[in-house]
Amino acid sequence: MFWLSIKTRRYLWELSLAFSVIYFIWVLQSDVLTKLSLHNLFCNLPLTFIIIWSSIYTSSIKPLSSDDIKVRSVTNIALHQAMSGSVRGAAVGGVFAALYASILPVFLLSYPLIGWIAGYFPLRKIQHASFYCIVLVLLGTVLAEFITACQLAILGRAEVFSCFVQIAIPEAVLNALIAPFIFVPLKAWYDFGLEHEAIVKS
C-alpha cells in the first residue's frame, strides 16, 4: 500500500468504507426496517444514503466560471453540466440496485440516476447543510419514486400512479427525517479524510 499515492489510498479507504456501510444498510433495511412500518409506510434507508453520499462525494469537475459561460457554446455548457453529476453516487446507487435486483428489479435505473443527480448539489460546501440535506432527500425521494413508478407503468402496472402520492410523500418525509443522522457522520468522515490527506502531504 505504501507505493500508492495519498489520493489513491484515500479513494481505496473511501471505497472500503462505502461497501461496508452499504452492506450494513442493506442488512438493516432487509432484516429490521421492513418489519417496522408506520401505517404500512417504510423508511427507505438505501435511497437516503445514496442521496446523502452523492451530495458529499460530488463530481471533481470544476464548475464553469462566468468567463467560461461567455466563451463556450450552449451545447458545450449543457454537456459540461450533464457530466457534473456524482460518479460515486451513481456507483453506490448501482450497487444498491444490484442488491435489489433479485427482489424487485425496478431500481436499476432510479437508484443510479438519483445518485448521479444528487451530485449536482454539493452540500459539503454550504453552511447549514444538515438542514438542506432534509430538503434534498425529500425532493430526491419523490423523484426516485416517480422514476420507479414510470418504470412500473412501462412494465404494465399503470395503477401505481393512482397511489403514488399516498406512498411517495410519506416515504419522502420519513427519509428526510433521518437524513441529518446520516449526513453529519458522513460529512465528518469526509472532512477527516481531507485533513488526514493534508497532514500526510505536509
NUBATOR-245260 format. One line per 5 residues: number of its first residue (from 0); their letters; for each residue x, y, z of C-alpha. Coordinates in nm, 4 decimals, decimal comma. Layout:
% residues N
NUM	a	X:Y:Z  ...
% end
This chain:
% residues 202
0	mfwls	0,0000:0,0000:0,0000  0,2935:0,2379:0,0644  0,3702:0,2673:-0,3081  0,0249:0,4099:-0,3795  -0,0277:0,7843:-0,3797
5	iktrr	-0,2036:0,9511:-0,0878  -0,5041:1,0292:-0,3036  -0,5314:0,6695:-0,4269  -0,5092:0,5363:-0,0718  -0,7826:0,7778:0,0321
10	ylwel	-1,0053:0,6626:-0,2556  -0,9479:0,2977:-0,1635  -1,0285:0,3737:0,2004  -1,3473:0,5567:0,0982  -1,4414:0,2638:-0,1274
15	slafs	-1,3959:0,0104:0,1513  -1,5975:0,2330:0,3844  -1,8730:0,2655:0,1234  -1,9019:-0,1109:0,0721  -1,9029:-0,1755:0,4482
20	viyfi	-2,1760:0,0834:0,5032  -2,3748:-0,0407:0,2014  -2,3714:-0,3942:0,3387  -2,4742:-0,2730:0,6858  -2,7578:-0,0619:0,5428
25	wvlqs	-2,8744:-0,3488:0,3213  -2,8925:-0,5866:0,6190  -3,0608:-0,3214:0,8358  -3,3205:-0,2416:0,5701  -3,3993:-0,6007:0,4747
30	dvltk	-3,3940:-0,7547:0,8232  -3,5116:-0,4741:1,0535  -3,6742:-0,1765:0,8820  -3,9010:-0,3810:0,6565  -4,0571:-0,5279:0,9709
35	lslhn	-4,1097:-0,1858:1,1281  -4,3833:0,0046:0,9491  -4,5795:0,3168:1,0266  -4,9296:0,2549:0,8828  -4,7709:0,0331:0,6125
40	lfcnl	-4,5139:0,3035:0,5277  -4,1451:0,2289:0,5331  -3,8305:0,4352:0,5557  -3,6033:0,3756:0,2551  -3,2590:0,3865:0,4151
45	pltfi	-3,0661:0,2844:0,0989  -3,2199:0,5678:-0,1041  -3,1486:0,8194:0,1722  -2,7876:0,7027:0,1905  -2,7468:0,7278:-0,1890
50	iiwss	-2,8684:1,0891:-0,1923  -2,6550:1,1952:0,1057  -2,3446:1,0137:-0,0203  -2,3814:1,1786:-0,3622  -2,4173:1,5268:-0,2119
55	iytss	-2,0929:1,4804:-0,0156  -1,8857:1,2904:-0,2725  -1,9739:1,5107:-0,5682  -1,8086:1,5435:-0,9061  -1,4451:1,6501:-0,9305
60	ikpls	-1,5242:1,8522:-1,2441  -1,4728:2,2208:-1,1741  -1,7843:2,4376:-1,2152  -1,7946:2,6790:-1,5065  -1,6855:3,0348:-1,4353
65	sddik	-1,8707:3,3357:-1,5752  -1,5938:3,3743:-1,8375  -1,6357:3,0108:-1,9447  -2,0096:3,0618:-1,9895  -1,9474:3,3656:-2,2126
70	vrsvt	-1,6949:3,1855:-2,4332  -1,8412:2,8340:-2,4645  -2,1279:2,7260:-2,6840  -2,4660:2,6281:-2,5388  -2,4051:2,2644:-2,6337
75	nialh	-2,0667:2,2650:-2,4607  -2,2157:2,4198:-2,1445  -2,5044:2,1704:-2,1413  -2,2623:1,8788:-2,1889  -2,0381:2,0073:-1,9088
80	qamsg	-2,3355:2,0375:-1,6748  -2,4635:1,6925:-1,7704  -2,1232:1,5401:-1,6882  -2,1027:1,7161:-1,3488  -2,3085:1,4589:-1,1593
85	svrga	-2,1692:1,2299:-0,8928  -1,9991:0,9237:-1,0388  -1,9540:0,7837:-0,6882  -2,3216:0,8437:-0,6135  -2,4241:0,6625:-0,9309
90	avggv	-2,1899:0,3746:-0,8390  -2,3373:0,3437:-0,4874  -2,6860:0,3584:-0,6404  -2,5864:0,0866:-0,8846  -2,4655:-0,1390:-0,6028
95	faaly	-2,7929:-0,0981:-0,4142  -2,9909:-0,1545:-0,7353  -2,7943:-0,4759:-0,7960  -2,8723:-0,5936:-0,4419  -3,2425:-0,5254:-0,5008
100	asilp	-3,2404:-0,6877:-0,8462  -3,3256:-1,0316:-0,7098  -3,6223:-0,8949:-0,5125  -3,7646:-0,6091:-0,7178  -3,5701:-0,5248:-1,0357
105	vflls	-3,7158:-0,1757:-1,0876  -3,4442:0,0235:-0,9108  -3,1854:-0,0469:-1,1799  -3,2491:0,2939:-1,3345  -3,3793:0,5071:-1,0472
110	yplig	-3,1063:0,4444:-0,7865  -2,8005:0,5143:-1,0082  -2,9795:0,8078:-1,1741  -3,0784:0,9700:-0,8449  -2,7219:0,9152:-0,7219
115	wiagy	-2,5911:1,0978:-1,0274  -2,8420:1,3854:-0,9967  -2,7863:1,4375:-0,6230  -2,4229:1,5101:-0,7067  -2,5320:1,8420:-0,8572
120	fplrk	-2,5987:1,9652:-0,5020  -2,2652:1,9703:-0,3135  -2,3924:2,0112:0,0421  -2,0457:1,9803:0,1927  -1,9654:2,3288:0,0616
125	iqhas	-2,2544:2,5237:0,2148  -2,3486:2,6381:0,5636  -2,6401:2,4757:0,7460  -2,6006:2,1744:0,5195  -2,7631:1,9453:0,7762
130	fyciv	-3,0867:2,1389:0,7187  -3,0582:2,1466:0,3396  -2,9960:1,7717:0,3301  -3,3532:1,7293:0,4594  -3,4894:1,9211:0,1594
135	lvllg	-3,2610:1,7378:-0,0830  -3,3623:1,3946:0,0474  -3,7312:1,4922:0,0433  -3,7204:1,6015:-0,3226  -3,4781:1,3256:-0,4243
140	tvlae	-3,7027:1,0552:-0,2794  -4,0076:1,1878:-0,4636  -3,8087:1,1987:-0,7894  -3,6695:0,8469:-0,7389  -4,0147:0,7074:-0,6615
145	fitac	-4,1555:0,8843:-0,9702  -3,8859:0,7250:-1,1893  -3,9641:0,3859:-1,0341  -4,3386:0,4396:-1,0913  -4,2705:0,5239:-1,4564
150	qlail	-4,0711:0,2023:-1,4944  -4,3544:0,0010:-1,3391  -4,6053:0,1744:-1,5702  -4,3939:0,0766:-1,8714  -4,3964:-0,2809:-1,7425
155	graev	-4,7779:-0,2734:-1,7466  -4,8574:-0,1628:-1,3917  -5,0137:0,1770:-1,4609  -5,2169:0,1577:-1,1384  -4,9067:0,2624:-0,9405
160	fscfv	-4,9751:0,6274:-1,0276  -5,3112:0,6169:-0,8501  -5,1394:0,5525:-0,5159  -4,8144:0,7368:-0,5935  -4,8816:1,0362:-0,3670
165	qiaip	-5,0002:0,8179:-0,0776  -4,6748:0,6188:-0,0903  -4,4073:0,8596:-0,2157  -4,4804:1,1639:0,0037  -4,4870:0,9840:0,3433
170	eavln	-4,1780:0,7833:0,2453  -4,0033:1,1067:0,1442  -4,0914:1,2632:0,4818  -3,9607:0,9600:0,6727  -3,6400:0,9610:0,4674
175	aliap	-3,5949:1,3351:0,5211  -3,6319:1,2964:0,8981  -3,3418:1,0513:0,9184  -3,1260:1,2407:0,6633  -2,9310:1,4549:0,9179
180	fifvp	-2,8375:1,1425:1,1166  -2,6674:1,0077:0,8034  -2,5305:1,3388:0,6745  -2,3480:1,4514:0,9900  -2,1260:1,1398:1,0364
185	lkawy	-2,0586:1,1077:0,6613  -1,9597:1,4752:0,6392  -1,7357:1,4368:0,9454  -1,5729:1,1335:0,7840  -1,5174:1,3255:0,4599
190	dfgle	-1,3597:1,6183:0,6492  -1,1406:1,3770:0,8463  -1,0162:1,2251:0,5205  -0,9267:1,5676:0,3803  -0,7463:1,6712:0,6998
195	heaiv	-0,5556:1,3423:0,7112  -0,4512:1,3837:0,3461  -0,3333:1,7413:0,4139  -0,1308:1,6287:0,7186  0,0370:1,3455:0,5263
200	ks	0,1212:1,5785:0,2365  0,2807:1,8320:0,4695
% end
